[in-house]
Amino acid sequence: EAGVAQSPRYKIIEKRQSVAFWCNPISGHATLYWYQQILGQGPKLLIQFQNNGVVDDSQLPKDRFSAERLKGVDSTLKIQPAKLEDSAVYLCASSSGLGTGAQNTQYFGPGTRLTVL
Amino acid sequence: AQSVTQLDSQVPVFEEAPVELRCNYSSSVSVYLFWYVQYPNQGLQLLLKYLSGSTLVKGINGFEAEFNKSQTSFHLRKPSVHISDTAEYFCAVSPTSYDKVIFGPGTSLSVIP
């Protein structure tokens, strides 16, 4: 079974530029998550999708961050314009459905490391 | 709201020695508990989870954790570590009533040959 795919793996941009990250979840997984992991910290949930609908985006800085999952499969996270404090690893995860029981383990991709200069 | 504390940011340990990584949580509702491992330049991988039942949970790679409700702790242990266990370890909690995982700040385990 293929895992969660993310691209690019690394990205360096200057502040005020825009950037986009792509995630392809495990086939058949209905729920997709984007996390931000700042160096030395645990992952922080940015947005959660159930199929192509948003379940939770309470911690997404909506003035500069946006995300979509148009067909309920792959997803794109965009930052525009980027700030220095956006430097982090952006992790995508997927799970089979809502709930956190045995049936809903989150599987993580390798992440995209963003450096904003 | 829920929160997770991992008291040790870095834990150095010699190869084949035992290790314990500490995790405490705070929550006003029932929670599930998790430990994830992150190897360098990789995503997170689930080590083990506590949902209900026996408070001693066994996971992959010889790790185990014990849930202590009175102390609100979920410490991770391994009786004998290997070089390959060098990684970042994250404790996490999730309310049983809805799907949201809150991660702790992580503990960096360094195994010394």
Interface residues (C-beta under 8 A of the other chain):
Chain A: V4 T31 G40 Q41 G42 P43 K44 L45 Q48 V55 D56 L91 A93 L98 G99 T100 G101 A102 N104 T105 Q106 F108 G109 P110 G111
Chain B: V4 S9 Y32 N41 Q42 G43 L44 Q45 L46 K49 L51 F90 A92 S94 P95 T96 D99 K100 V101 F103 G104 P105 G106
